Amino acid sequence: MEQAGVGWIAAIIIGGLAGWLAEMFMKSNMGLFMNIILGIVGAILANAVLGIFGVTLTGWIGYLVAGFIGACVLIAVARFAKR
């Protein structure tokens, strides 16, 4: 099984990078494991939402962009729910 044309090992690496970038951008402190989770889940959610609008992001760069966008949204939602 592959997500967005990227293998699972690459998804973990790119997801971690996307989560870390989102963590830096959103000024949160989540840790390595949560960065990976946020990046992967964020990429899946962002690709699903973007797919509704006919936008497809594939490959390493697309997965990174989708993961960053999705992770930022997830961090924002977590902050809102925390309040």
URRANOR-V57277 format. One record per pair of residues at least 12 apart in sequence whose C-alpha atoms are under 10 Angstrom apart, sorted by the first residue. I is the first residue (numbers start at 1). GAP is how many residues later the second one is. Records with the same first field share a line. If there is no record, write none. Layout:
I = GAP  GAP
This chain:
3 = 37  40  41  44  55  56  60
4 = 39  40  43  52  53  54  55  56  58  59  62
5 = 52  53  54  55  57  58
6 = 52  53  54  56  57
7 = 52  53
8 = 32
10 = 50  53
11 = 25  28  29  32  49  52  53  56
12 = 21  23  24  25  27  28
13 = 23  26  27  51
14 = 22  25  26  29  46  47  49  50  51  53  54
15 = 19  20  21  22  23  24  25  26  27  28  48  49  50  51  52  53  56
16 = 15  16  17  18  19  20  21  22  23  24  48  51  52
17 = 15  18  19  21  22  23  47  50  51
18 = 17  18  19  20  21  22  24  25  45  46  47  48  49  50  51  52  53  54
19 = 12  13  14  15  16  17  18  19  20  21  22  23  24  45  48  49  50  51  52  53  56
20 = 12  14  15  16  18  19  48  51
21 = 14  18  43  46  47  48  50  51
22 = 13  16  17  45  46  47  48  49  50  51  52  53
23 = 12  15  16  45  48  49  52
24 = 48
25 = 43  47
26 = 45  46  47  49  50
27 = 48
28 = 47  48  51
30 = 45
34 = 37
35 = 36
36 = 31  35
37 = 30  34
38 = 29  30  32  33  34  35  36  37
39 = 24  25  26  27  28  29  30  31  32  33  35
40 = 23  24  26  27  28  30  31
41 = 25  26  29  30  33
42 = 21  22  23  24  25  26  27  28  29  30  31  32  33
43 = 14  19  20  21  22  23  24  25  26  27  28
44 = 19  22  23  26  27
45 = 21  22  24  25  26  28  29
46 = 17  19  20  21  22  23  24  25  27
47 = 15  16  18  19  20  22  23
48 = 18
49 = 17  21
50 = 16
